Amino acid sequence: MSSSEDDTPLVKANGRSTGDALSEKVISKATDRNMGDATTETNGHIDPGVSVRYGPVEDGDVEMEDAESEVNARGANKRKTRPFTGQRKSYAEPESSEEDKPLSKRRRTSGKGADSDSEDVPLAHRPANKKKPPKASETAVKDESDSDVPINKKLAAEKRKIEQQAETEAKAIRKEEASKKAAAKDSKAAKPAANGRKKQANGIKQEPSDEETPAKKPAAKKTSKQVKSEPATPAKKGKGKATPVEEEVKEETEEPEAEEEEEYRWWEDPTKSDGTIKWTTLEHNGVVFPPPYEPLPQDVKMKYDGIPVTLEPEAEEVAGFFGSMLNSTHNVENPTFQKNFFMDFQDILKKTGGAKDPQGNPVEIKEFAKCDFRPIFDYYEMKRAEKRNLPAAEKKRLKAEKEAAEAPYMYCLWDGRKQKVGNFRIEPPGLFRGRGEHPKTGRVKTRVQPEQVTINIGKEAKVPPPPPGHRWKEVKHDQEGTWLAMWQENINGNYKYVMLAANSDIKGQSDYKKFEKARELKKHIDHIRKDYQKGLKHELMADRQKATAVYLIDQFALRAGNEKGEDEADTVGCCSLKYENVTLKPPNTVIFDFLGKDSIRFYDEVEVDPQVFKNLKIFKKPPKKEGDEIFDRLTTSALNKHLSNYMPGLTAKVFRTYNASYTMATLLKNMNPEGSIAEKVKAYNDANRKVAILCNHKRTVAAGHAGQMEKLSDRIKGLRYQKWRVKQMMLDLDPSLKKKKGAKFFELDEDLDQEWIKEHQAFLLEEQRQKIKKKFEKDNEKLAAEGEKEMKPKELEERLAVVKDMEKKFEKENKTGKVEAEGKNPTIEKLENNLAKLEQRIETMSLQAEDKENNKEVALGTSKINYIDPRLTVVFSKKFNVPIEKFFSKTLREKFDWAIKSVDENWEF
């Protein structure tokens, strides 16, 4: 651990330099001695432990269970943001944002109905939903085995073995590389006239098995006319001249199929540069702006102190933002959300001339508690219901119109290749949600005008025209940037970017490089761990803080933490932990409690190395108090600079990717799952869950989890009830079976009592009734679309007669306890086949229920999408013949297309 950084003052986020740090520069022997004994010998290996108290922590920490939902909501087509710093040299590689979805798309309905609260109780007086961290007993993750060994101890031992294996592997990799270099040197000396070697694909060193395979011929660069044709998108109608991208779509549609080129497999193209220039030519059609505000009807008005008030359109629109989301109690009952909204609402009222009563007299809106937005909410609910109840044909027509209007904006031409644009729509105005406990939640996001938007496009390309009567802020030709358009939002001053879609070449290359960087860390991880273990006892405070921080980042997946401006949320990471964020519980338990990324609360108890525990005591030593930083002689930039000495481009966040991918690779290598597809999927998810626990990827138990599990349990019970009915049908055909198979075989399960059976029968009857009604409506819509006469209600009544017959049958079964054989020409053999199918469905559903329960506190999606190399999932899929669709949704299959096509079952991380 070098101490060079300690000589130069480093500015912390609070404006104080490390030269003004409260901790002493050199740790005296007396301080070391007085802070207790931490001389436990680790023999070169630190026992990292895992979370002692693992589980959910915060309502705001919502992770999507389903991989597709997670990508759709949090990354696949997510627009990028970056804080404004006053100067901006390049717009390449901006950071992500979570605030891109329109309000209508992000509405979150509370478990309570909209009318569950009394309308007479003002929102401001309703209690906010606050949850305390759960107890350890409530959140413990159960292990698959019946062993009495606690899961944290078991996984800690497993993690220690994985780290020992990583150390051995790192040494072996370096030894092999040294041998190859020596052999190459000898070969060059023996053949001085030999031509230079071929470059390896992607500029990345391949595994030994790959080197034996001849490199494929690199794909030639294609012109715009050679791009592989995608499904034709309808062009926008009109007499105007077609734009470049529209012409491209037209040309591709007209080209005969035989002339289509092979897809561009960029991961096999050794000519692909890693330079700063991201593109040579770029053409696109700009962005889509949200529609203008449509004023409310004259009879729909917000009330103040019980009196309907008239607002100017701009103020009415803002009132509508709040009124339309009264069912999202998570937001509208939050005092911070209410306070911020009302502050902005009052400013807009002043700006637009205030409110007026029915007689035209001014009304001063002073108190939020007197505001009644219910009439606005009821109006928007009515409009939403109307939209939901539109005939299928009308929905289809409206969707087709929207797609046709947006078609020109969906694709761009990037170096002559057609690429899908991730999010070409400008965000509509609304209320800022934020995530977790964001201090600005509820603020009004203003409408973005063309004058705020900067377009990035090729010099030779036609600049897309702005809306009539407007102009663009600026037109740039930034070849270092991967963005197409950008603007600055008013809440945090962040820049929002229109980028390419997740399945585009440029995004795939970014993911590829990230995981290759993690693979490269394999060669250095043993040195890094050995060095930070040694640095944990360094006499220089800066070096000891640095070693402790790297330990926490490596072992517990803490984020490094970035400096922020004064107006940003008070979120922290490892380097910016404050005195009050860390509680020490002897002998070696550390409790972390802070607001992390996206203002989501991080709360966890972990067991650390005794020396780390001692160091944290030293870092918290007086005169430090609440508000002071623990790592006051360390910054994120200094930490990353130190890490880059081991490996170019190594930063703290690479550890999260490496640890997740390497752990998963090790677990999968030792697996040999057998049985059904469902059993293999569960085995994969078990490994994924271990990775998420070991790498600290946690999530809150979803509010609806208990309800979902209850429904799943009812479905399983329903299948068991069907099994009983089939067995009774077998007795109806052959009563002698009772003696052959035994009376117990035909008994009803104990938990299926008569009360539950009657409820389930009612459910089955209603389910059948709804199916018949929907089928009748669909058939009528089809007849109407074909210009034929619709069926009369009498036809529906005749179809519903089936339900009445079912009801009579159930009543008879409940009375007699016997079930008559159903179906056409029923036989014992047919019924036994039905029984086997039901048993298979029960087994599959039971596995799914167990999987869901085990994963309720673990963010499998976070691990699988962001940190585990997707090629590992592909290897598992190919090796054990499990369809990739079982692991990757359609969105993820597009995002990780490069991974699916680039490896076979023998690839290793």
Buried (B, 14 or more C-beta within 10 A) or exposed (E): BEBEBBEEBBBBBBEBBBEEBBBEBEBEEEBBEEBBEBEEEEEEBBBBBBBBBBBBBBBBBBBBBEBBBBBBBBBBBBBBBBBBEEEEEEBEEBEBBBBBBEBEEBBEEBEEEBEEBEEEEBBBEBEEEEEEBBEBEEBBBEBEEEEEEEBBBBBBBBBBEBBEEBBEBBEEBBEEEEEEEEEEEEEEEEEEEEEEEEEEBBEBBEEEEBEEEEBEEBBEEBEBEBBEBBEEBBBBEEEEEBBBBBBBBEEBEEBEEEEEBEEBBBBBBBEBEEEEEBBEBBBBBBBBBBEEBEEBEEEBBBBBEEBBBBBBEBBBBBBBBBBBBBBBBBBBBBBBBBBBBBEBBBEBBEEBEBBBEEEEEEBEBEEBBBBBBBBBBBBBBEEEEEEEEEBEEEEEEEEEEEEBEBBBBBBBBBBBBBBBBBBBBBBBBBBBBBBBBBBBBBBBBBBBBBEBBBBBBBEEBBEBBBEEEEEBBEEBEBBBBBBBBBBBBBBBBBBBBBBBBBBBBBBBBBBBBBBBBBBBBBBBBBBBBEBBBEBBBBEBBBBBBBBBBBBBBBBBBBBBBBBBEEEBBEBBBBBBBBBBBBEBEEEBBBBBBBBBBBBBBBBBBBBBBBBBBBBBBBBBBEEBEEEBBBBBBBBBBBBBBBBEEBBEEBBBBBBBBBBBBBBBBBBBEEBEBEEEBBBBBBBBBBBBBBBBBBBBBBBBBBBEBEEBBEEBBBBBBBBBBBBBBBBBBBBBBEEEBBEEEEEEEBEBEEEBEEEBBEEBBEEBBEEBBEEBEEEBBEBBBEEEEEEEEEBEEEEBEEBBEEBEEBBEBBEEBEEEEEBEBEEEEBEEEBBEEBBEEBEEBBBBBBBBBBBBBBBBBBBBBBBBBBBBBBBBBBBBBBBBEBEBEBBBBEBBBBBBBBBBEBBEEEBBB
